[in-house]
Amino acid sequence: MPKITRETLTLKTIQAAKSTGKLYRLRDAAVPGLVLRVSPAGTRAWAVTWGRGQERIIGNYPVMTLDGARDAARRELGEVAEHGAPLAVIKAMKPDAAVESFGDFMALYKPHLEATAKAGKATVNCLQAQFGYLYSEPLASIGRATFDKFKASRLQAGRHPATVNRDLDRLKAALSKAVEWNLLPANPLLGMKRIKRDIEDRVRYLSPKEEKALRKALDAREQRFKVRRASSNQWRIERGQEPLPPLAGYVDHLMPMTLLALNTGLRRGEITQLTWADIDLKKKLLTVRAGYAKSGKARHVPLNSEALLVLKQWKQQQPDGVLFHLTSVTKSWAKLTEKANIKDFRFHDLRHTFASKLVMAGVDLNTTRELLGHGDIKMTLRYAHLAPEHKAAAVQLLVASEGKKRT
């Protein structure tokens, strides 16, 4: 969740709120429920929060002043106390309600998206984080110029073009739904071109030396945690306290997740949604279900000996339900790669390592595509340059063919 800071807001603190590249909120202690949202692009908007995760944009700063925001927040919070939600939200949720602002539309779009889309809640959160400043704007006023301005600010903030393209896709999909619901005559972003980028812009994979260092760091981490537990238990015993259970098997999720990614090429989001129903240890097969596959299509990945060993060990520790009860490994991964002295390497790059090793071992690109779950061979072609010997062999066939003709 975006960070929320609580303090009595002043003109000085509001003006000092600058872009950090991520959404964050400043909560006003003077009027509980009033927050200042600072978007990744640095735009500031006032919002009222109530209940659990309920939020409504009420105006943009500096058009709406601090005093004006407090007055508006008090009115809306009074409506919450009396009706359970601001009247504007209640009105927007009625089927025959007039939808005027982007915020009104999002009040309708949010429950629809969360109920029908695979990653509906995450998409809603991203729309709120990136385009919250538009909530008070008329729905019909959002157009290409709006997104071009947003795009420029995001790129200047150092965001990758692929990230900005995803922002465009989300907003475009939302406005398409507005057209479908007869809230807009046409999608203003329809036909708007995504930022062109070379598909080979990011193929970072581990060299044999780096993979050895990563595995060594994983082993050292396991040992470090076990020694720490033993030391802690000794301290407890000396003071007459009950010791904690010794760490058997893997100390936590990081090592089995890493080794599984290295040997299957699964995305982090696919790994964290795996259940034991998706694993067939006897047939040595792992199934990525269509419901959480990025392509929306199920695929089956054979388990090699190391992946099989990892899963058998992990099943003894986590025998039921979801394999890994977490969604992020950011902190532990950063510490691990630092210990291994591996620079500029994300958890997702384990997937690139899996694919690169396949291609360099002579596996054809179509088989690699199927194992990775790519919907388009173009995505897999980024690894084609890793098999130059196969290209050379193909070209050499021309010479062999010409030689036969001459004889």
PyMOL commands that set and color helices and strands:
alter all, ss='L'
color gray80, all
select helices_A, chain A and resi 11-15+66-83+87-92+102-116+120-134+139-141+144-156+161-180+208-238+254-264+268-271+276-278+305-317+330-339+349-360+365-372+377-386+388-406
alter helices_A, ss='H'
color red, helices_A
select strands_A, chain A and resi 4-7+24-28+34-38+44-50+54-61+279-280+285-288+299-302
alter strands_A, ss='S'
color yellow, strands_A
deselect
rebuild
show_as cartoon
